[in-house]
């Protein structure tokens, strides 16, 4: 890749950001399509978020992704929100056009595409989501219209209540919430087709453990959106129980493809993006 004064710059802001696989995925797409573009990770501390966003705008960056911990905080620095992003209340993609910053949420597309690619139709399955942070909000929003049953369990019950309030206001659909305890999770799993982990448990540095039995129901599908080079503890546990599993890289791939298309208006080369992820994971 040759970077010159004419190269268009994209990126991702977060803290930490060095673990992000987004540069690998996006740069592989630019290269495949012969586009004169580059995607760069920027570590941005919360205290520097406003300055960083102004800097990205003034330096002519065309679009960027937003990751933990800035997905909500960034909203106050944007000029406009797309309707889905507004409803979710969290941003993972920003497009800068005519000097205006517009916020989007492509985690919603990412989760639905990851499910569909794995043969799971949201309309025909019941879901339990663990977590009530930015990712859980996007997933719940993406599923609520079609699923016959949605439960959200979170360590901090108040946050689950906030998610429910927002979602019911936007969709009018019922959603069950509870605290994330072993007892509540066991009870919900009896009525769940697909379990989605959207907590940070399993992410490097998080010492938490999902309060779950060793033997999961065999017909349960377990989708852990947390991604790592190897399987997370939850995915390993689900495989030992004979469950079908979906890894977090599936959602990562499709949210990235949706962001690519928003920025460039060009169809994302999803197969190339997937291959780049797989070969990068194996090369480390
Ligand atoms: P977030 O807004 O910070 O939310 C974190 C969630 O995890 C909260 O619900 C929090 O519960 C819960 N949590 C954290 N530590 C816990 C523990 N020890 N025990 C129980 N619950 C715990 O983060 P986020 O943006 O939603 O992201 C969550 C995870 O998803 C991250 O690992 C992120 O990398 C991953 N992610 C993956 C994709 C993908 O494409 N694969 C996309 C987005 C996010 P409390 O409310 O009680 O604090």
Boltz pocket constraint, residues with backbone or C-beta under 6 A from the ligand:
constraints:
  - pocket:
      binder: B
      contacts: [[A, 68], [A, 71], [A, 107], [A, 110], [A, 130], [A, 131], [A, 132], [A, 133], [A, 134], [A, 135], [A, 136], [A, 154], [A, 155], [A, 156], [A, 159], [A, 180], [A, 197], [A, 198], [A, 199], [A, 200], [A, 201], [A, 203], [A, 206], [A, 207], [A, 208], [A, 209], [A, 224], [A, 225], [A, 226], [A, 227], [A, 248], [A, 249], [A, 250], [A, 251], [A, 252], [A, 253], [A, 255]]
      max_distance: 6.0
